[in-house]
Amino acid sequence: MSTLTICIVTVFVFGYLCIALESVTKINKAAIALLMCVCCWTLLMTGPAAYYPSIPADDVVHHIAEVIEHHLGDAAGTLFFLMGAMTIVEIVDSNGGFNFVRDALKTRSKRKLMWRVAFMTFFLSAILDNLTTSIVMIMVLRKLVQSHEERLIYAALIVISANSGGAFSPIGDVTTIMLWIKGVITTQGVLTEIFIPSLVSMVVPAFILQYSLKGKFDKAQNLPAAEVSHFTKRQRDIIFWLGVGGLVFVPIFKTLTHLPPFMGILLVLGVLWTVTEIFYHNTAEDDTMAKRVSKILTKIDLSTIMFFLGILMAVAVLQEVGVLTMLGQGLNDTFSGNHYLVTGIIGVLSSIVDNVPLVAGCMGMYPVEATGDMAVDGIFWQLLAYCAGVGGSMLIIGSAAGVVVMGLEKITFGWYMKKITWIAFAGYLAGIIIYWAERTFIFGA
């Protein structure tokens, strides 16, 4: 590893440490992420020729600019998807669309609510995706739990449940979508063999976390007064089905048009925006301004968006200098033949750096074989889908769902690491053990 690469890794690690210590430094994590991103790319520009030896010296700077634009395009797609999904959910929520979901979850028992939230999040994330589901569930949770301290525990379980639910569905997580499109896993394969391990990785943390909550909610707190809405029940239902149905339609739209997912999100947002404007047409503007989309857009948490941008672009530098590829190759050489250890460690690493480039690196390093553990739906690829998805729950910034919930509920890195990390790891490990048992005694028999 060159001196320049070591410097880039050092800056990344130092920035990551500052983000982890946000509660101590009192510096917003978004500011640190943006500084980390710019510093890493600036360091790369001091010696770009070392990483692109095949490109003429006069052209290498221009090439770096193109590389940055390429990674920025990938990051922008994710950010526009995130902003669009957050806005759609906020529109549905502001206009009473989630009222029946809230009523379905409503109970005065704190533990019963925890289990209902966990299972609904788990199955919704397999249909929508873990990012969108997390936003939806946090919005619903805010209507049911007024205490912020208690809501943090529920929010942490939402992150775990969303990541676990996304791991067993080919459209539930970005990494499973990548592996599915690549053709190394099939829908039947992951549903058959990854479902139970994913369920266990959610149930174990929920079982442990339930002991953090005791008793019942105060009736006035858990059963808030009905909100005044300018829309009829029929109009609220239309908004709900356009919003949630539109989110479900996004992967179908991608398959039909081959356009990036954020284009589908923008389509749904445009349709929903138009419909709400039509519904508000005969209503006085002063009465409805707070719930109009133009006003809702100002509520989007730009701090979270900037943090996401900084993290994605900083990780892109590690990808460019070959650190992630080197890491994957080192794992392969050290634990040659033991796919449980290799994918298990990749899962832990996915809670530190973005799991997308990690999985992309694995797809490039490991060949698909006709038979054996590296074949389609083989142990390696299925475990990679499970570990990369569920492993992100171990740190609050280890997944897109975690980053969004962190921003929405103001969860600190330190609180999550102290209270939740070991619990998420217990579920993660339990799921791997269950998968091993399945492969050894059922599917491998």
N, C-alpha and C positions, 0 to 999 in steps of 0.2 A: 504494500500500500504506500503510495507516494506521500510526501510531506503535505502537498496541497489537499489531497483527499483526507488526510488526518485532520487538517485545519477545518475543513468543511464539516466533518463528522463532529469535531469538538464544538463548533458553533451550534450545530443542531442539538447536541446533547445539553449544552449550557442553556439554550433557549427552551428546550423541553423541561429542564429543571426549573427554570423561572416560571413557566406555565404551571407546573405542579405546585409551586410555592406561592401561587397568586394570593392566597389568603394571608400569607406572611408579608409579601412585598407590597401588597395593595395596588399592584399595577395590573391593569386589565389584560387578560390573556390575549386579546386580539392585537393589542399593540406589540406584545412580545412576538407573536406569530408573524406579524408583518415584518418586523425588524429581522427576525431569524431568516425569513424568506429572502429578503433583499441582500442580507450579508452573505448567505450561502451562494446566491447567484453571482454576486460581485466577486467573491473568491474564485469561483469557477472561471470568470472572465480574465483573471490575472494569469492564467496558464491554460487556455482552452486547447492549444495544439496537442498537449499531452493526452487528451481524451479523444481527439479526432485526428489521428496520425495520417489517415488516408485523404484528408481534405487539405488542399493547398493553404499555406499560411495566410495568404491574402483574403481567402474566402471564409476562414474559420469563424471570424467575428460575425459575419453575416449569417453563417450557419447557426451560431448560438442564438441569434435573434429569432430565427425561424423555429428553433427548438423551444424557446420560451413561448412563442406564439402558439405552438402546437400544444404544449402543456396547459397554457392559459385557456385554450379552447376547450380542452377536456374538463378543466376546473370550472369554467364558465357554464358548461352544460350541467354539471352537478349543482352549481349555485342557482342557476335559473330554475332547475327542477325543484330545488329546496324552497326558493322564494315563491314559486307558483303553488306548490303543495301547501305551504304555510298560509298563503292568501286564500286558497280555496277552502281550507278547513276553517279559517277565521270567518269567511263569508257564511258558510253553513252554520257555524256556531252562533254568530251574531244575530242571525235571523231565525233562531229557534229550531234549526234542523236536527240537532242532536238531542232534543228533549226526550224522545222515546228511548234513545240509547241510555241516557241518564236514568230514566225511569226503570229500565230493565236491570241496571246495575244497583239501583238504590236499595240500601239496607242499613239498619242502624248498627249492625254488628261490624266492627272494624275488621275482624278476621274474615268474615264472609265476603266483605267488599274486596279484600285483598285477593282472595281466590277467584272471584268473579272477574276482577280486572285482569288477573294473570292469564286466565284461560281465554277471555275475549281478545286480549292483545296477541296471544300466541297464535290463534287461528286467523285473526284479521291480517296479521303480518304476512301470512302465507299467501293471502289473496291480493292485498294491496302491495305492500312492501314494508320493511321494518321502519323506514324513515317516516313515511306517511302515517302509518299506524301509530307511531309514537306521538306525533303531533295531535292526531285525533283523540287519543286516549288522555293526553294531558289536558286538552280542552274540556273533555267530559269530567275528568277528575277534579278540575277546579270548581265545578258546580256541586260536587259531592263532599269534598273535604276542604274546610276553611282553614284549618291549622296548617301553617307552612311546614312546621317540624314533622308532623305526621305525613304530610303530602310528599316530603322528600323520600320517605321509605317506599311509598307507593310508586313514586316516579322512578326510583332505582329498579324496582321490580318490573316496571314497564319496559325499561331499557333491556333487562335480561330476557324478558318474555318475547319482546319484539325480535331480538337477535336470534333467539332459539327458534321461534316460529319461522323466521326467514330462511333458516338453514336447511329445512327439509322440503322447501318448495323451490322449483326451478325459477320462479319469478319473485321470490321473497327477499332476495338480497342481490346486490350488484355482483358479488363474487359467484354466486350460484348461477346467475344469468350468464356470466362469462364462461363458466365451465359447461353450461348447458348448450350455449351457442357453439362453443368449440366442439361439442359432441363427445366429451369424455364422460359425461354423466347423462342419464336419461330420466325422464319424468317418472316412469315406473320404478326405476332403480332407487332414486332418492326417497320417493314416497314410501317404498316398501322397507328399506333398510335404515334410513336416517330418521324417520318419524319418531320412533320410540326413544332413541338416544337424545333427540332434540327435546322431546317432552320431558324426559328425566332431567335434562339440564335446566329446565324451567321449574319443575316441581320441587327439586331439592332446595334451591334457594328460597322458593316461596314457603316451604315447610319451615326453614330456619327463620326467615324474616317475620313469620306470623307471631313469633314470641316477642317481637318488638312492639306489638300492638295489643292492647288489652281493653276489655270493656266495650261500651257502646258509644256511639256519637250522641251528642246532645241533639234532641229532636229538632230544635230550631236551626241548628247548624247543618245537619245532614239533609234536611228537607226544606230548602230555600223556597221562598215564595215564587210563584210562577212569574216569568218575565213578560213584560208588556211587549207585544209584537204588532207591527203594522200589517202583517200578513195573515191570511186565513190559514187554517190547517192544511188545506189543499195546496196552497202556495208554498208553505213550509216543506211539505212532502216533496213537491217538485224540486225545490232547492236542494233538499237532502239527496234525492236520487240522481240529480244532475251532478252534484259534487262528488259523492262517494262512487256512484256508478261511473262517472267520468274518470276517476282515479283508477278504477278497475279496468277501464277501457284503454288506459295508456299503453300497457304492454301489447294489447291487441293492435292498437294503432301503429306501434313500432313494427310489429310483425308484418302488417299489411303494407306500410309505406316505406319501411326501412329507414325512416327518419329517426334522429336521436330522441330519447324519451322526453327531453324537456320541450320538444315541439308539441308532443301530445298534451303535456301539462298546460302549455300556453293556449292550445285549442280549447281545453276544458275551461280554463280561466276566462277566455274570451266569451264562450257561450254563457257561462254562469253570470258574468258581468252584464252581458246584454239582457238576459232574462230578468235579473234583479232591477235593472234600470226600467224595464217595461213595467214590472210590478209596482215600482215607485212612481210611475208616470203621473198618476192622478193624486199624489200625496204632496202636501206642502214640503218644499225642500228643507226648510229649517227643522222640521220634525224628523227627517230621515237622514240628515247629513252624516251623523255619527256612524250610521250603519251602511252607508254607501261604500262601494269598493274603493273609490278615490280616497276616502278617509281611512279605510282599513289598511290600504297600502302604506300609510305613514306609520302604522303600528309594527311593521316588520322589524325584527331585531337585527339591525345592520351590524351590530357588534359581533353577533354569532356568524353572520355571513363573512365579515372580514377575517374572523378567526379561521373559519373553514378555508378561505382563500389562502391565507398564510401557510397553514399546515399542508394543504395539498401541493402548493408550489414549492415548499421547502423539501417535502418528500420527493418531489420530482427531481431535485438536484441529486439526492442520494441515488435515485434511479439512473440518472445520466452518468454519474461517475462510476457506476458499476458496483456500488456498495451492496445493494440488495441482491444482485446476482451472485456476488462473491459470498454473501451470507448463505444463500440457498445452496451453493455448491459446497461450501464448508460443512453445512449440515449433512448433505448427502454423503460426503467423504467420511465424516466422523461417525455417522450412524447408518452406514451402508446396509441396506436390506431391512432395516427396522422401520417400517412405514409409520407405525404408531408413534415412535419417538420423533421422527422427522416432522410429521404433520402436527403432532402435539406441540412441538416447539414453535412451529410456524404460527400456530394458533395463539400462543403466548405473545409472540412478536407482533401479531396483528392488533394487539391491544396497545402497542406502543407506536407503531407506524401504520399508515393506511394499509388495509388488507388488499386493496385493489392492485397496487403494483407488486405486492408480494405474490398474489395468486398469478398475476400476469407473468412474473418472473418464473414461477414454477411451471407454468404451461410452456414457456420457452425452453426451459432446462431439461424437463423430463419428457421423454418420448412416449407416445401412446403405443402400447404393444398389442399384439393380437390376442394373447392369453396372459393369465397371471394377474398379479396385483396391480400392474400398470395398464391393464386393458380397460376398455370402456366399462364403467360401473365397477371397476376394481377397487380394492381396499384403499389404495393411495388416493384416488380421485374423490371417492366418497368421503373419506376422512378429511381431505383438504376442504371440501365444501362445508363439512360440519365444523371443523376447527377454525377456519378463517372467519366463519360467521359467528359462532358462539364465543370464540376466544376474545372478540372485541368487547365483550361485556365486562372484562376484568378491570378495565380502566374507563373512566367516564368519557375520555376523548378517544377511545379505541374503536368507535363506530360512528357512523353518521347519525344514528338514532341517539347515541349518548351525547354527541355534541349539541344536537338540537334541544334535547331535554335539559342539558346543562345550561343553555342559554335561556330557555323558557322558565325554568324553575330556580335559576341562580344557584345551582349545585356547585360547590367548590371541589377541585380536584382532590384536596386533602381529605375532606369529609368522606367522599366516595371511596377513596383508597383505604381509609381506616375502617369504615363500617361495612363496605359492600364487597371489596375486591376478593377477600378470602371466601366469601359466600358464593360469589360467581364462579370462582375457581373450583370450589367443591362440586358445583353442578356440572361444570365443564368436564372435570375428571370422571364424574359418575357416568356421563354420557359416553365417554370413550370406552369405559369398562363395559357398559351395556352393548356398545357396538362390537367390541371384541367377543363378548359372549354370543351375540347373534351370529357372527361370522364363524365362530368355532363350533357351536353346537346346533345351529339351525341352517343357515344358508351355505355353510361350508361343509355340512355333513354329506 
